[in-house]
Amino acid sequence: MREPALPTDHEIEAAARALYAEGLFHHWWPTNTKSYEEFAATDPVGMSEFGGIVERILVATAKARLNT
């Protein structure tokens, strides 16, 4: 089985912004949640964890695509 290429930082950033926006729209985050830019500037640990989650989702998607 071939391993997919890891997503680029740009791909992770784009997917993270999309997921964050969906979370705001669907009220997954608390009502006082900051914008993505404010979140990034004020919570570097949270941003790192969020980016890690997004990266794992992208890798899982790429693996699924290779195995179809």
C-alpha positions as CSV (number, residue, x, y, z in Angstrom):
1,M,0.0,0.0,0.0
2,R,1.4,3.4,-1.0
3,E,1.3,6.2,1.5
4,P,-0.1,9.5,0.4
5,A,1.9,12.7,0.4
6,L,1.4,14.8,3.5
7,P,-0.8,17.9,3.0
8,T,1.1,21.2,2.6
9,D,0.9,23.9,5.2
10,H,-1.3,25.9,2.7
11,E,-3.7,22.9,2.3
12,I,-4.0,22.5,6.1
13,E,-4.6,26.3,6.5
14,A,-7.3,26.3,3.9
15,A,-9.0,23.3,5.3
16,A,-8.7,24.6,8.9
17,R,-10.3,27.9,7.8
18,A,-13.2,26.0,6.1
19,L,-13.8,23.8,9.1
20,Y,-13.6,26.8,11.5
21,A,-16.1,28.7,9.4
22,E,-18.5,25.7,9.4
23,G,-18.1,25.4,13.2
24,L,-19.1,29.1,13.6
25,F,-22.0,28.7,11.2
26,H,-23.4,25.6,12.9
27,H,-22.7,26.9,16.4
28,W,-20.3,24.1,17.3
29,W,-18.2,26.7,19.2
30,P,-19.3,28.8,22.1
31,T,-21.1,32.0,21.2
32,N,-18.2,34.2,22.3
33,T,-15.8,32.4,19.9
34,K,-13.3,34.6,18.2
35,S,-12.7,34.9,14.5
36,Y,-10.2,32.5,13.0
37,E,-7.6,35.3,12.9
38,E,-8.2,36.2,16.6
39,F,-8.0,32.5,17.6
40,A,-4.7,32.1,15.7
41,A,-3.2,35.2,17.3
42,T,-4.4,34.5,20.9
43,D,-4.2,30.7,21.3
44,P,-1.1,29.2,19.6
45,V,-1.5,25.9,21.4
46,G,-5.2,25.6,20.4
47,M,-4.3,26.5,16.8
48,S,-1.6,23.8,16.7
49,E,-4.0,21.2,18.0
50,F,-6.7,22.3,15.5
51,G,-4.2,22.2,12.7
52,G,-3.1,18.7,13.8
53,I,-6.7,17.5,13.7
54,V,-7.2,19.0,10.2
55,E,-4.0,17.4,9.0
56,R,-5.1,14.0,10.2
57,I,-8.4,14.4,8.5
58,L,-6.7,15.3,5.2
59,V,-4.3,12.4,5.5
60,A,-7.2,10.0,6.2
61,T,-9.0,11.4,3.1
62,A,-5.9,10.9,1.0
63,K,-5.4,7.3,2.2
64,A,-9.1,6.5,1.4
65,R,-8.7,8.0,-2.0
66,L,-5.7,5.8,-2.7
67,N,-7.5,2.7,-1.5
68,T,-10.6,3.1,-3.8
